[in-house]
Amino acid sequence: MELIRKKIEIDFPLDYYYIDRGGSKLAILLHGFAQKGEDMLEHFQKVIPEDYDILAPNGPFPLPKIRREYIDKRYAWYFYDRHTNTYDIDYNFPATLLSKIVNETKHSASEKMIIGYSQGGYLAPFVAERLENVSKVIGLACTFKWQFLKEKLNFSLFAIHGSKDNMVEMENSKNHFDKLKERVQNSQYIILDDLGHTLTNEFIEKTVELF
């Protein structure tokens, strides 16, 4: 029995938080696997400079956790099978959705920075490729997939990673990052000693230093 896959063009809903602070720039916050946009706002809304408006979307794919009295709504950006090294749904779909959302705001041509955590960090440079005037991409506890990105990237690229991350192995992450250095305007790989995969205050503080 053969499983058939066909791409179908349809209207697709995407939920997001948009905080209009009258800014001339846009900060895009991409959450991790089984999280939501609100989680990124809790970490970053107060530290992002006031000249940035903020876009914090939910991933397009719900991952609900059923509780006795409510449903805990969480989301994913794409589906990767690490056992077969294949994508059921790859970066292209969410990156295209996000580019369309951004281009419908007043910030289609404004300066932008993208901050992505974990799965959102993996996605961040693919979103940046599709947008105009992205100044920097900051990936937290993630790996940048150099083999799927363009040969020339018109933004600065930064990574912040815990040395004891058991979810996304640091050495592999850094090896991937090193392959991208020649493709970007500016780059830096920052290692946080003795930290793991959790988005702690140290991650936030280092991110702020890159603004």
C-alpha positions as CSV (number, residue, x, y, z in Angstrom):
1,M,0.0,0.0,0.0
2,E,1.5,3.3,-1.1
3,L,1.2,6.5,0.9
4,I,0.6,9.4,-1.5
5,R,1.6,13.0,-0.8
6,K,0.3,16.0,-2.7
7,K,0.8,19.7,-2.1
8,I,-2.4,21.7,-2.1
9,E,-2.7,25.5,-2.0
10,I,-5.2,26.6,0.6
11,D,-5.8,29.5,2.9
12,F,-4.1,28.6,6.2
13,P,-4.7,30.2,9.6
14,L,-1.8,31.5,11.7
15,D,-2.3,33.1,15.1
16,Y,0.2,35.7,16.4
17,Y,0.7,38.5,18.9
18,Y,1.6,41.9,17.4
19,I,2.7,44.6,19.7
20,D,2.6,48.0,18.0
21,R,4.8,50.4,20.0
22,G,5.1,52.9,17.2
23,G,8.5,51.5,16.3
24,S,10.4,52.0,13.1
25,K,11.7,48.4,13.3
26,L,10.3,44.9,13.9
27,A,11.5,42.1,16.2
28,I,10.2,38.7,15.3
29,L,10.2,36.1,18.1
30,L,10.0,32.4,17.2
31,H,9.2,29.9,20.0
32,G,10.5,26.4,20.5
33,F,8.8,23.0,20.0
34,A,5.6,22.6,22.0
35,Q,5.6,26.2,23.1
36,K,3.7,29.3,22.0
37,G,4.4,33.0,21.1
38,E,3.4,34.1,24.5
39,D,6.3,32.2,26.0
40,M,8.8,34.3,24.0
41,L,7.0,37.5,24.9
42,E,7.4,36.6,28.6
43,H,11.2,36.4,28.1
44,F,11.8,39.3,25.7
45,Q,9.0,41.9,25.6
46,K,10.5,44.0,28.4
47,V,14.1,43.9,27.0
48,I,13.5,44.6,23.4
49,P,14.3,48.3,22.6
50,E,11.2,50.6,22.3
51,D,12.0,51.4,18.6
52,Y,11.0,47.8,17.7
53,D,7.4,46.6,17.3
54,I,7.1,42.9,18.2
55,L,5.7,40.0,16.3
56,A,5.4,36.7,18.3
57,P,3.5,34.1,16.3
58,N,2.3,30.6,17.3
59,G,3.6,27.8,15.2
60,P,1.1,26.6,12.6
61,F,0.7,23.0,14.0
62,P,-1.1,22.5,17.3
63,L,0.4,20.0,19.8
64,P,-2.4,20.1,22.4
65,K,-1.9,18.5,25.8
66,I,-5.3,17.4,27.2
67,R,-5.7,18.2,30.9
68,R,-8.7,17.2,33.0
69,E,-10.2,20.7,33.1
70,Y,-8.6,22.4,30.0
71,I,-6.4,22.0,27.0
72,D,-2.9,23.2,27.1
73,K,-2.3,24.7,23.7
74,R,1.2,24.3,22.3
75,Y,2.6,24.4,18.8
76,A,5.3,23.2,16.4
77,W,6.8,24.9,13.3
78,Y,7.6,21.8,11.3
79,F,8.0,18.0,11.7
80,Y,11.5,16.3,11.6
81,D,12.0,12.6,12.2
82,R,15.5,12.3,13.7
83,H,15.4,8.5,13.3
84,T,15.0,8.6,9.5
85,N,16.6,12.1,9.0
86,T,13.6,13.2,7.0
87,Y,11.1,16.0,7.2
88,D,7.3,15.3,7.1
89,I,6.9,19.0,6.9
90,D,10.0,21.1,6.3
91,Y,11.0,24.8,6.9
92,N,9.5,26.1,3.7
93,F,5.9,26.0,4.8
94,P,6.2,28.0,8.1
95,A,8.8,30.3,6.6
96,T,6.5,31.2,3.8
97,L,3.6,31.7,6.2
98,L,5.6,34.1,8.3
99,S,6.9,36.1,5.4
100,K,3.4,36.7,4.2
101,I,2.3,37.8,7.7
102,V,5.3,40.2,8.0
103,N,4.7,41.7,4.5
104,E,1.2,42.5,5.4
105,T,2.3,44.8,8.3
106,K,3.8,48.2,8.0
107,H,7.3,46.6,8.4
108,S,7.6,44.9,5.0
109,A,10.7,47.1,4.2
110,S,11.7,48.1,7.8
111,E,14.8,46.9,9.6
112,K,14.1,43.5,11.3
113,M,15.8,41.2,13.7
114,I,14.7,37.6,14.4
115,I,15.2,35.8,17.7
116,G,14.5,32.1,17.6
117,Y,14.7,29.5,20.4
118,S,15.3,25.8,19.8
119,Q,13.0,24.8,16.9
120,G,12.3,28.5,16.3
121,G,16.0,29.1,16.0
122,Y,16.4,26.4,13.4
123,L,13.6,28.2,11.4
124,A,14.9,31.7,11.9
125,P,17.4,32.0,9.0
126,F,14.9,30.5,6.5
127,V,12.4,33.2,7.5
128,A,15.1,35.8,7.1
129,E,15.9,34.7,3.6
130,R,12.4,35.5,2.6
131,L,12.2,39.0,4.1
132,E,13.6,42.3,3.2
133,N,16.1,44.2,5.4
134,V,16.8,41.7,8.1
135,S,19.8,43.0,10.1
136,K,20.4,40.0,12.4
137,V,19.3,36.5,13.3
138,I,19.9,35.3,16.8
139,G,19.5,31.6,17.4
140,L,19.2,30.2,21.0
141,A,19.9,26.6,21.7
142,C,19.6,25.5,18.1
143,T,21.4,24.3,15.0
144,F,21.5,26.3,11.8
145,K,21.1,23.9,8.8
146,W,23.8,25.4,6.5
147,Q,23.2,22.8,3.8
148,F,19.7,24.1,3.1
149,L,20.5,27.8,3.2
150,K,21.7,30.1,0.4
151,E,25.3,30.7,-0.4
152,K,25.1,34.3,0.5
153,L,23.0,35.6,3.4
154,N,22.4,39.3,3.8
155,F,22.2,39.4,7.6
156,S,24.4,38.9,10.6
157,L,24.1,35.6,12.3
158,F,24.5,34.9,16.0
159,A,24.1,31.7,18.1
160,I,24.0,31.3,21.9
161,H,24.3,27.8,23.3
162,G,24.6,26.1,26.6
163,S,27.7,23.9,27.0
164,K,25.6,21.2,28.7
165,D,22.6,21.2,26.3
166,N,21.4,17.6,26.2
167,M,18.6,18.4,23.6
168,V,20.6,20.1,20.9
169,E,24.3,19.0,21.1
170,M,26.6,22.0,21.3
171,E,29.5,20.6,19.3
172,N,27.3,19.7,16.3
173,S,25.6,23.0,16.5
174,K,28.9,24.9,16.4
175,N,30.2,22.7,13.5
176,H,27.1,23.7,11.5
177,F,27.6,27.4,12.5
178,D,31.2,27.4,11.4
179,K,30.2,26.4,7.9
180,L,28.0,29.5,7.6
181,K,30.6,32.1,8.7
182,E,31.7,32.9,5.2
183,R,28.1,33.4,4.0
184,V,27.1,36.2,6.4
185,Q,28.0,39.8,7.1
186,N,29.0,39.2,10.8
187,S,28.8,36.2,13.1
188,Q,29.5,35.1,16.6
189,Y,29.0,31.8,18.4
190,I,28.5,32.3,22.2
191,I,28.9,29.4,24.6
192,L,27.3,29.6,28.1
193,D,29.3,27.4,30.4
194,D,27.4,24.8,32.5
195,L,24.0,25.7,31.0
196,G,21.6,23.4,29.3
197,H,18.6,23.8,26.9
198,T,16.4,25.8,29.2
199,L,16.0,29.5,28.3
200,T,17.4,31.1,31.4
201,N,18.2,34.7,32.3
202,E,21.8,34.2,31.1
203,F,20.4,33.5,27.6
204,I,18.3,36.6,27.7
205,E,21.2,38.8,29.0
206,K,23.5,37.6,26.2
207,T,20.8,38.2,23.6
208,V,20.3,41.7,24.8
209,E,24.1,42.4,24.3
210,L,23.6,41.6,20.6
211,F,20.9,44.2,20.1
